[in-house]
Each structure stands twice: as C-alpha cells, then as structure tokens.
Amino acid sequence: MTSKELLYVEDALGHETFMRSCCTKTSNQLQDATLSSYMKELEKKHTELFDKFLNLL
C-alpha cells in the first residue's frame, strides 16, 4: 500500500469514527423512538464501514 493510499484509509477511519460518535450522540438525545432507532442503524452501518476500512490495513 502506498503512503497516499494509507493516508486515504486513515482519513476514512477518522471519518467513520466521527460519524459513529455523531449517530450515538444524536440517538441518545432524540425523544422520537423511530428516529432514535434509525440513528442506531446508522451507527451500526458506520461501525461496519470502519471495520471494512480497518481490514484494508
């Protein structure tokens, strides 16, 4: 893996970490159960994407 590709993967990992934390924070603050559930699904999706990027290393 080139250094440029490594930088891209590191950036993507940071992005997915940020998105996961935003989804967690938002789902905890929402009072609407449907929206909170949807945010938890998004949190799982970003966790899966994080794991996929991590497996590239």
C-alpha positions in Angstrom: 0.0 0.0 0.0 1.4 3.4 -1.0 1.7 6.2 1.5 -1.1 8.1 -0.3 -3.4 5.1 0.0 -2.6 4.8 3.6 -3.4 8.4 4.2 -6.8 7.9 2.5 -7.6 4.9 4.7 -6.6 6.7 7.8 -8.8 9.7 6.8 -11.7 7.3 6.1 -11.2 5.7 9.6 -11.3 9.1 11.2 -14.5 10.0 9.2 -16.3 6.8 10.2 -15.3 7.3 13.9 -16.7 10.8 13.8 -19.9 9.7 12.1 -20.4 6.8 14.5 -20.0 9.2 17.5 -22.4 11.7 16.0 -25.0 8.9 15.4 -24.6 7.7 19.0 -24.9 11.2 20.5 -27.9 12.0 18.3 -29.8 8.7 19.0 -29.3 9.3 22.8 -30.8 12.8 22.5 -33.8 12.0 20.3 -37.1 11.5 22.0 -38.8 10.0 18.9 -38.3 6.2 19.2 -38.4 5.8 15.4 -35.8 8.4 14.7 -33.6 7.1 17.5 -33.8 3.6 16.1 -32.8 4.9 12.7 -29.8 6.6 14.1 -28.8 3.4 15.9 -29.0 1.6 12.5 -26.7 4.3 11.0 -24.3 3.9 13.9 -24.1 0.1 13.1 -23.6 0.9 9.4 -20.7 3.3 10.2 -19.2 0.7 12.5 -19.3 -1.9 9.7 -17.7 0.6 7.3 -15.0 1.3 9.9 -14.3 -2.4 10.2 -14.0 -2.7 6.5 -11.5 0.1 6.2 -9.6 -1.3 9.1 -9.3 -4.7 7.4 -7.6 -3.0 4.5 -4.6 -2.4 6.8 
